Amino acid sequence: MPHRMGMFLSAVVIAVLIAGPAAGQAKPAKPAAAPPPLFTTPLALEQMRGKQAVIETTAGRIVLDLLPDKAPNHVGYLIKLAREGAYNGTTFHRLIKHGIIQGGDPLSKDPAKTAQYGTGGLKMVAFEPGEGSHVRGAVSAVLVPGNRDSAGSQFFICVTPQPPLDGHYTVFARVVEGIGIVTQISEAPVDAAGKATDRIEMTSVTIRDAPPAGVVPFAADSPADLARYRAVLETSLGNITMEFLPEKAPTHVRNFLRLASAGVYDRTAFHRVVPGFMVQTGYLGSKQLVMDEAQQKLVGTLQPEFNDTVHDKGIVSMARGEDPASASTSFFIVTARVASLDGTYTAFGRVVDGMSVVEAIEQVPRDGEAPRTRVELIRVRISR
C-alpha cells in the first residue's frame, strides 16, 4: 500500500503555521526567548505500569493499554492530562479511512477554531523509542514537521498497520478494546483536507488499573454489589435507565454488565417491537460495528434463571429460542402485564427512568414487528 502510506504521512505530520507581520510593517527583531523545558514525568515506572486509559467518545468506548517502559514521558504526560480533564471535549479532527484517526488537540474544544485544529498542544515531550511497531491499534504521538522532540497532547491511532512510521514516531499505547469504534471513526466524512466534518468528541479520558489477566469482570461482586449498578441505555429516541435484580438472576446480571461494559451492545437496534407486549434489542445481527476478539469471547449462551418476578410494565427480561438455555445477548422490555412470560423467561432488571422513551419506541411505525426506521441502541453506560 505505498500510495496509502504516502497519504498517511502527509496527513499525520501537522504543519504549524506561524503568522508574521503584514507586508510593509517590519518590526525590530527581538531576542529569541528560551523554549520551555520539555516534560519529564514525575511518576515512577511502577506507578504507570499496568494502567489503562479509557476513552469515552460520542462514537463509543476505546480502551488503551499504556506502555511506559520505553516511553515513560509520553505515558506520564497522557496520564497527567487525563487526570486534569484536558481531553474532555476535544475531538478526533483528522481521519484517514481505514488508515488512522487523530485527536487530542486542545483547540478542537472550540468549534470556531476549526481552521487551527491540529496545531495545538504540541512541543511538550521529547522523542522516545517507544514500542516501535505501528501495528493495528498502535497509539502514537503527533509531531511538528522536522522536529521529533515536539510531541504533546495529540495522538493518532492506527486502524491498519503503518510500518513506514516505525522509528519516526513514539508508540506509547495500544488499543485493547474498541478497535471497531476506531475503525468506525475512520469512516466518518471528511473535507478535502482530511478534517472530520462532524464533531467526534472525547467526552472523557480516565486512567484505571488494567484488569488482572484471567479475572472475569464482575465475577467477584456479591448480589448486594451487583444491585448497586445502574445501566443507562442511550437510544436514538432518548435514555432509559434500568436497575438489576441480582437476587433473582445473578448470572444474567453479571453477563449483561460484562457485555455492556465491553461495548457489545453499542450500535445494535430495537429490531422487534410489539405494542402492548414488549420492545426488544441487543440482537448482534443488528449491530453496525465489527466486534473485536475480546468482545466476541464474551458472547455465549446462558442457563435459565427463571424466577418469581412478575413480567409487568418496565421489567427487563432475556429473549431466547425454544431451548430454555439459548438466551445470549438479546433482551426485551415489557410494556404491559404479560402473565404468560412469568417463570418461562429470565427477568433480571427493571426500568427506573425513561419509560416514556420505551413507550415512544413502542409507537414507531412498523412493518409487522420490524420498525421502518432504525431505532438505535447507541451505547449502554454502566454506573454505580
Residue, then its C-alpha position, 0 to 999 in steps of 0.5 A: m500500500p505505498h500510495r496509502m502510506g504516502m497519504f498517511l504521512s502527509a496527513v499525520v505530520i501537522a504543519v504549524l503555521i506561524a503568522g508574521p507581520a503584514a507586508g510593509q510593517a517590519k518590526p525590530a527583531k527581538p531576542a529569541a526567548a528560551p523554549p520551555p523545558l520539555f516534560t519529564t514525568p514525575l511518576a515512577l515506572e511502577q506507578m504507570r505500569g499496568k494502567q489503562a486509559v479509557i476513552e469515552t467518545t460520542a462514537g463509543r468506548i476505546v480502551l488503551d493499554l499504556l506502555p511506559d517502559k520505553a516511553p515513560n514521558h509520553v505515558g506520564y504526560l497522557i496520564k497527567l492530562a487525563r487526570e486534569g480533564a484536558y481531553n474532555g471535549t476535544t475531538f478526533h479532527r483528522l481521519i484517514k479511512h481505514g488508515i488512522i484517526q487523530g485527536g487530542d488537540p486542545l483547540s478542537k474544544d472550540p468549534a470556531k477554531t476549526a481552521q487551527y485544529g491540529t496545531g495545538g498542544l504540541k512541543m511538550v515531550a521529547f522523542e522516545p523509542g517507544e514500542g516501535s511497531h505501528v501495528r493495528g491499534a498502535v497509539s502514537a504521538v503527533l509531531v511538528p514537521g522536522n522536529r521529533d522532540s515536539a510531541g504533546s497532547q495529540f495522538f493518532i491511532c492506527v486502524t491498519p498497520q503503518p510500518p513506514l512510521d516505525g522509528h519516526y514516531t513514539v508508540f506509547a499505547r495500544v488499543v485493547e478494546g474498541i478497535g471497531i469504534v476506531t475503525q468506525i471513526s475512520e469512516a466518518p466524512v471528511d473535507a478535502a483536507g482530511k478534517a472530520t466534518d462532524r464533531i467526534e468528541m472525547t467526552s472523557v479520558t480516565i486512567r484505571d488499573a488494567p484488569p488482572a489477566g484471567v479475572v472475569p469482570f464482575a465475577a467477584d461482586s456479591p448480589a448486594d454489589l451487583a444491585r448497586y449498578r445502574a445501566v443507562l441505555e442511550t437510544s436514538l429516541g432518548n435514555i432509559t435507565m434500568e436497575f438489576l435484580p441480582e437476587k433473582a438472576p445473578t448470572h444474567v446480571r453479571n453477563f449483561l454488565r460484562l457485555a455492556s461494559a465491553g461495548v457489545y451492545d453499542r450500535t445494535a437496534f430495537h429490531r422487534v417491537v410489539p405494542g402492548f407486549m414488549v420492545q426488544t434489542g441487543y440482537l448482534g445481527s443488528k449491530q453496525l460495528v465489527m466486534d473485536e476478539a475480546q468482545q466476541k469471547l464474551v458472547g455465549t449462551l446462558q442457563p435459565e434463571f427463571n424466577d418469581t418476578v412478575h413480567d409487568k410494565g418496565i421489567v427487563s427480561m432475556a429473549r431466547g429460542e425454544d431451548p430454555a438455555s439459548a438466551s445470549t445477548s438479546f433482551f426485551i422490555v415489557t410494556a404491559r402485564v404479560a402473565s404468560l412470560d412469568g417463570t418461562y423467561t429470565a427477568f433480571g432488571r427493571v426500568v427506573d427512568g425513561m419509560s416514556v422513551v420505551e413507550a415512544i419506541e413502542q409507537v414507531p411505525r412498523d412493518g409487522e414487528a420490524p420498525r421502518t426506521r432504525v431505532e438505535l441502541i447507541r451505547v449502554r453506560i454502566s454506573r454505580 
